Amino acid sequence: MAVQSTVRAGRRTGFRASSRPHSAPMSPALRRGPAVRALQYLALAGYVVFLGFPLLWMLSTAFKSAPELVSLHPTVIPRKPTLSNFSAAFREQDLVHAAWNSVRVSAAASLLTTAIAVPAAYALARYRTVLRRGALTWILVSQVFPVILIVVPLFLILQQLGAGNSLTGLTLAYIVWLLPFALWMLQSYVRAIPVELEQAAAVDGAGKLRTLVSVVLPLLGPGIAVTVMFTFVSAWNEFFFALVLLQSPQLATLPLTLARFVGSEGIVALGPLAAGALLATLPGLLVFALLQRRISSGLLSGAVKG
Amino acid sequence: MIGVSAAQSASPRTGTATGRPAGRRSRRSGPPPAGPSGPRGTGLRSRTRREAWLLMAPALIPVALFSIYPLLRGIWLGFTDTQAGYDITSRFNGFDNYVRLWHDSYFWQAFRNGLIWAFSITVLQFFLALGLALLLNERLRMRWLARTLALVPWAMPPVIVAIMWQLVYNPDAGLLNGILAKLHLAAGDTNWLGNTATVFPAIVLVGVWAGMPQTTVSLLAGLQSIPGELYEAGAVDGASSWQRFRHVTLPQLRPVIATITSLDFVWNFNSFGLVYVLTDGGPAGKTTLPMLLAYNEAFKYGDFSYAAAMGNAMVLLILALLGVYLRVRMKEA
């Protein structure tokens, strides 16, 4: 109920002031005095520092040279910015290979998840059967139960199927893990399509399949694109399943390899580590920049948290 | 995503209540509602049911194989003596694992850590996010900057968040020690993550930072859904801004608050990657969370059944706490 109201509200009013057509948040009677305003700006500045400084520090570390990194008086702005950390990161065979593994797994998982989620989301939105209740229960259960309960048997099952310690096995795990989120998003897009369109197609003599393919699917385009992007980033960011299901170093995904760097090399590799971490964040940031409106509208709040 | 299902189950009701004629008509002429109907109706109904099953099948099969079955088997594993190995035999052993858990001091320590970790993050994050959401709901300049920064953690992999904070906490070249030294507040050589006195607050701060997007966005959306007339009515009646906050904002936000704090608690109690990379449970088990302990039992020591028993204990604890919490919140409402 709660989230539903937030979702609806978010969609209506959006997150940006500019996208808020009719609801002025403050009526004239509620204007703030200058002292209150000053306090508000102070608080806002505090938030900006807390939220922004760690990011700024990673950015600056990535552009610092090795001697500057061990300097006793570190500065936020690098004195002599250098790209050597990035070239060092790219020279790491492991890192490049891990990035390639991540791309393959994330692409396969996001495309397959979305492909199987589209028809199921349609059924969830349009039919009211036992399956609907079952699906909702499953989505709920999959959130509350700690992944350890799923990952141990999954490890055994994948081994029995010959998919243990393989990117295929990891992709399978990701598909199931991403599915609740994909279903939820897509079914809200299906709901937004007026049923009249489907009825008109039926009146014109189109069968169910024809209606789905040539009426519903094109209208779902944006929803499908958004779902693919979000599931891609979720898979790209995922750590726990990869840690458990992949044992060979040459199969490791990017988060695994970066996490290993922290353990083994410590301070020596700080610069390249920051550079690699920055690069690993890019897909997420890119999707985030593209979809900021939708994220902030509350539609996706809390949807992607491992 | 618990809220998701609540949203979905609620929507058919509200859908008809708000009177979307399109949705209503469709239910009559299109796929008919489940319920008693004539012979023609049953034919139609079984056809739509077949359609629904067919559309669901591609998703249903992997879910059954790789989610529902493993979950059931995982719960079952907690009542056996299964170990890792090439030929896995498992024998039902009742509550042996739980008796062992009861006497296991590591388990109690991890559970206590997990509860303190999840509780402190949920509470701190709630107040911080509420403050930020209230600010973002005002017409302030530079609001876009805070809003963008508040959303960035959402786009970052937990591993990267952990690496980033390691750079901040680094004893030799870290940001925090640098600032403290410059301000002459401390010598600037504190090993934040290696010291048992500082490590827990340090990782809680990271947890709060990482979870800001979800909480802020939910609360802000909740704030924006409060009708402006309520505030105007309050202002006309002469309510101070504190009174308006206390008697309009908070009651209106209550459902959102209940949902997001429950979710934050569950997510953080079950969290793994962040702390695994930051401290790996150290120093001296000070930051071992339940998931870290269970992971080590299963994949370091190969004790699958004991790890599954821990998982079962975690589920029970979460359900019990959530049950009590939500009941109290609903009574208040």
Contacts between the chains, C-beta under 8 A, distances in Angstrom:
chain1	res1	chain2	res2	distance
A	1	B	6	5.5
A	1	B	7	7.2
A	1	B	10	5.0
A	1	B	255	5.8
A	2	B	3	6.1
A	2	B	6	6.9
A	2	B	222	7.6
A	2	B	255	3.6
A	2	B	256	4.8
A	2	B	258	6.4
A	2	B	259	3.9
A	2	B	260	7.8
A	3	B	3	3.1
A	3	B	4	6.6
A	3	B	6	6.2
A	3	B	7	4.8
A	3	B	218	7.3
A	3	B	256	7.6
A	3	B	259	5.6
A	4	B	3	7.7
A	4	B	6	6.8
A	4	B	7	3.5
A	4	B	8	7.9
A	4	B	10	5.2
A	4	B	11	6.2
A	4	B	14	7.3
A	5	B	222	7.4
A	5	B	225	5.7
A	5	B	255	6.8
A	5	B	256	7.3
A	6	B	218	5.7
A	6	B	221	3.9
A	6	B	222	5.2
A	6	B	225	6.5
A	6	B	256	5.6
A	7	B	7	6.1
A	7	B	221	7.3
A	8	B	225	7.2
A	9	B	221	5.3
A	9	B	222	7.1
A	9	B	224	5.5
A	9	B	225	2.8
A	10	B	217	7.9
A	10	B	221	3.9
A	10	B	224	7.1
A	10	B	225	7.7
A	12	B	225	7.7
A	13	B	224	4.5
A	13	B	225	7.3
A	15	B	147	7.1
A	15	B	217	7.7
A	15	B	220	7.0
A	15	B	221	7.9
A	17	B	139	6.7
A	17	B	143	7.8
A	20	B	224	7.8
A	23	B	224	7.1
A	23	B	228	6.2
A	24	B	228	6.7
A	25	B	137	5.6
A	25	B	138	7.1
A	25	B	139	7.2
A	25	B	224	7.2
A	25	B	228	7.1
A	26	B	138	6.9
A	26	B	139	6.7
A	27	B	228	6.0
A	27	B	231	6.5
A	27	B	232	5.2
A	27	B	235	7.1
A	29	B	232	6.5
A	29	B	235	4.1
A	29	B	236	7.6
A	30	B	231	6.1
A	30	B	235	6.0
A	30	B	241	7.3
A	30	B	244	7.8
A	32	B	138	7.5
A	40	B	135	6.0
A	40	B	138	6.4
A	40	B	140	6.1
A	41	B	140	6.7
A	41	B	141	8.0
A	41	B	142	7.9
A	43	B	131	6.5
A	43	B	135	6.1
A	44	B	135	5.3
A	44	B	140	6.0
A	44	B	142	6.5
A	44	B	143	7.3
A	44	B	146	5.5
A	47	B	128	7.9
A	47	B	131	7.7
A	47	B	132	5.4
A	47	B	135	7.2
A	47	B	146	5.1
A	47	B	149	7.6
A	47	B	150	7.3
A	48	B	142	7.5
A	48	B	145	5.9
A	48	B	146	5.4
A	48	B	149	6.1
A	50	B	209	7.3
A	51	B	146	7.1
A	51	B	149	4.0
A	51	B	150	5.8
A	51	B	152	7.4
A	51	B	153	7.7
A	51	B	209	7.1
A	51	B	212	6.8
A	52	B	145	7.8
A	52	B	149	4.8
A	53	B	168	7.8
A	53	B	175	6.8
A	54	B	164	5.3
A	54	B	165	6.2
A	54	B	167	7.9
A	54	B	168	5.2
A	54	B	175	7.4
A	54	B	209	6.8
A	55	B	149	7.4
A	55	B	152	6.4
A	55	B	164	7.1
A	57	B	164	7.4
A	57	B	167	5.9
A	57	B	168	5.7
A	57	B	175	4.4
A	58	B	163	7.8
A	58	B	164	4.5
A	58	B	167	5.8
A	61	B	167	5.3
A	61	B	173	8.0
A	69	B	173	5.4
A	70	B	172	6.7
A	70	B	173	6.0
A	71	B	173	7.5
A	73	B	178	7.3
A	73	B	181	8.0
A	73	B	182	7.8
A	74	B	173	5.7
A	74	B	174	7.8
A	74	B	175	7.2
A	74	B	178	4.5
A	76	B	175	7.7
A	115	B	58	7.6
A	116	B	58	4.1
A	116	B	59	4.6
A	116	B	62	7.1
A	117	B	59	6.1
A	119	B	54	8.0
A	119	B	55	4.1
A	119	B	56	7.3
A	119	B	58	6.4
A	119	B	59	7.5
A	120	B	55	6.2
A	120	B	56	4.9
A	120	B	58	7.0
A	120	B	59	3.8
A	120	B	60	7.4
A	122	B	55	5.9
A	123	B	51	7.5
A	123	B	52	4.6
A	123	B	55	3.9
A	123	B	56	5.0
A	124	B	8	7.7
A	124	B	56	7.9
A	126	B	30	7.5
A	126	B	31	6.2
A	127	B	31	5.2
A	127	B	48	6.0
A	127	B	49	7.8
A	127	B	51	7.2
A	127	B	52	4.1
A	128	B	12	7.2
A	128	B	31	7.6
A	128	B	33	6.3
A	128	B	34	5.9
A	129	B	34	6.8
A	129	B	48	7.9
A	129	B	49	5.8
A	129	B	52	4.9
A	129	B	53	8.0
A	131	B	52	5.9
A	131	B	53	7.0
A	131	B	56	5.5
A	131	B	60	7.8
A	135	B	56	7.7
A	136	B	5	4.3
A	136	B	8	5.7
A	136	B	9	5.8
A	137	B	5	7.5
A	138	B	63	6.8
A	138	B	67	7.3
A	138	B	68	7.0
A	139	B	1	6.2
A	139	B	4	6.0
A	139	B	5	5.0
A	140	B	1	7.8
A	140	B	2	5.6
A	140	B	5	4.6
A	141	B	71	7.3
A	142	B	1	7.9
A	142	B	67	6.6
A	142	B	71	7.9
A	143	B	1	4.9
A	143	B	2	5.2
A	143	B	263	7.9
A	143	B	266	6.9
A	144	B	2	7.0
A	144	B	266	6.0
A	144	B	315	6.8
A	144	B	318	6.0
A	144	B	319	7.0
A	144	B	322	7.8
A	145	B	71	6.3
A	145	B	311	7.5
A	145	B	315	5.7
A	146	B	270	4.6
A	146	B	290	7.5
A	146	B	291	6.2
A	146	B	294	7.4
A	146	B	311	5.1
A	146	B	314	4.9
A	146	B	315	6.8
A	147	B	270	7.1
A	147	B	272	7.6
A	147	B	291	7.7
A	148	B	74	7.7
A	148	B	291	6.2
A	148	B	294	4.4
A	148	B	295	6.7
A	148	B	298	6.8
A	148	B	307	5.9
A	148	B	308	7.3
A	148	B	310	7.1
A	148	B	311	4.5
A	148	B	314	7.9
A	149	B	71	6.1
A	149	B	74	3.6
A	149	B	75	6.4
A	149	B	78	7.9
A	149	B	308	6.2
A	149	B	311	3.9
A	149	B	312	7.1
A	149	B	315	7.2
A	150	B	67	6.8
A	150	B	70	4.9
A	150	B	71	5.4
A	150	B	74	5.8
A	151	B	70	7.9
A	151	B	298	7.9
A	152	B	74	5.9
A	152	B	77	6.3
A	152	B	298	5.4
A	152	B	304	5.1
A	152	B	307	6.0
A	152	B	308	5.8
A	152	B	311	8.0
A	153	B	69	7.5
A	153	B	70	3.9
A	153	B	71	7.6
A	153	B	73	4.0
A	153	B	74	4.8
A	153	B	77	6.5
A	154	B	66	6.4
A	154	B	70	4.6
A	156	B	73	7.9
A	156	B	88	6.9
A	156	B	304	7.8
A	157	B	65	7.7
A	157	B	66	7.2
A	157	B	69	7.4
A	157	B	70	6.1
A	157	B	73	7.9
A	172	B	62	7.0
A	172	B	66	5.7
A	173	B	66	6.7
A	175	B	62	5.8
A	175	B	66	7.6
A	176	B	62	5.6
A	176	B	63	6.0
A	176	B	66	4.4
A	176	B	67	4.5
A	179	B	59	6.2
A	179	B	62	7.5
A	179	B	63	6.4
A	179	B	67	7.9
A	180	B	1	6.0
A	180	B	4	7.4
A	181	B	1	6.7
A	183	B	59	7.2
A	184	B	1	6.8
A	184	B	4	4.7
A	184	B	8	7.3
A	187	B	8	7.3
A	191	B	11	7.7
A	194	B	22	5.4
A	195	B	22	5.5
A	195	B	23	6.8
A	195	B	25	7.4
A	195	B	26	3.6
A	195	B	30	6.3
A	196	B	22	6.1
A	196	B	26	7.8
A	198	B	26	7.9
A	198	B	30	7.3
A	199	B	26	6.9
A	199	B	29	6.8
A	199	B	30	6.6
A	208	B	51	6.2
A	233	B	155	7.0
A	236	B	157	7.1
A	237	B	156	7.3
A	237	B	157	3.6
A	237	B	158	7.0
A	237	B	159	7.9
A	238	B	157	7.7
A	239	B	157	6.8
A	239	B	158	6.0
A	239	B	159	5.2
A	239	B	272	7.5
A	239	B	273	4.1
A	239	B	276	7.8
A	240	B	272	5.2
A	240	B	273	6.0
A	243	B	276	7.8
A	243	B	295	8.0
A	244	B	295	7.5
A	244	B	298	8.0
A	244	B	299	6.1
A	254	B	157	8.0
A	255	B	157	5.2
A	255	B	158	7.9
A	255	B	159	4.0
A	255	B	160	7.5
A	255	B	273	7.6
A	258	B	159	5.7
A	258	B	160	7.1
A	258	B	163	6.3
A	259	B	159	5.0
A	259	B	162	7.8
A	259	B	163	7.8
A	259	B	276	7.5
A	259	B	277	5.0
A	262	B	162	7.7
A	262	B	163	6.0
A	262	B	166	6.4
A	262	B	277	6.0
A	263	B	280	7.7
A	267	B	170	7.0
A	267	B	172	6.3
A	267	B	173	6.9
A	270	B	167	6.7
A	270	B	170	7.2
A	270	B	173	6.5
A	273	B	163	6.3
A	273	B	167	8.0
A	274	B	163	7.6
A	274	B	164	7.9
A	274	B	167	6.1
A	277	B	160	4.7
A	277	B	163	4.8
A	277	B	164	6.5
A	280	B	157	6.4
A	280	B	159	7.9
A	280	B	160	5.7
A	281	B	155	6.9
A	281	B	156	5.3
A	281	B	157	7.1
A	281	B	160	5.4
A	284	B	155	3.6
A	284	B	156	6.0
A	284	B	157	7.0
A	285	B	152	7.3
A	285	B	155	5.2
A	285	B	156	8.0
A	287	B	155	7.0
A	288	B	151	6.7
A	288	B	152	7.3
A	288	B	154	6.9
A	288	B	155	3.9
A	292	B	148	7.5
A	292	B	151	6.9
A	295	B	151	6.2
A	295	B	154	6.9
A	295	B	213	7.9
A	295	B	217	7.1
A	296	B	147	7.1
A	296	B	151	6.6
A	296	B	217	6.0
A	296	B	220	7.8
A	297	B	221	7.2
A	298	B	217	5.6
A	298	B	218	6.5
A	298	B	220	7.5
A	298	B	221	3.3
A	301	B	213	7.9
A	301	B	214	5.6
A	301	B	217	4.4
A	301	B	218	4.7
A	301	B	221	6.8
A	302	B	1	6.6
A	302	B	3	6.9
A	302	B	214	4.2
A	302	B	217	7.9
A	302	B	218	6.5
A	302	B	260	7.2
A	302	B	263	5.7
A	303	B	1	6.2
A	303	B	4	7.6
A	304	B	154	7.1
A	305	B	211	7.6
A	305	B	214	6.4
A	305	B	267	5.3
A	306	B	158	6.1
A	306	B	271	7.6
A	306	B	272	7.5
A	306	B	273	6.2
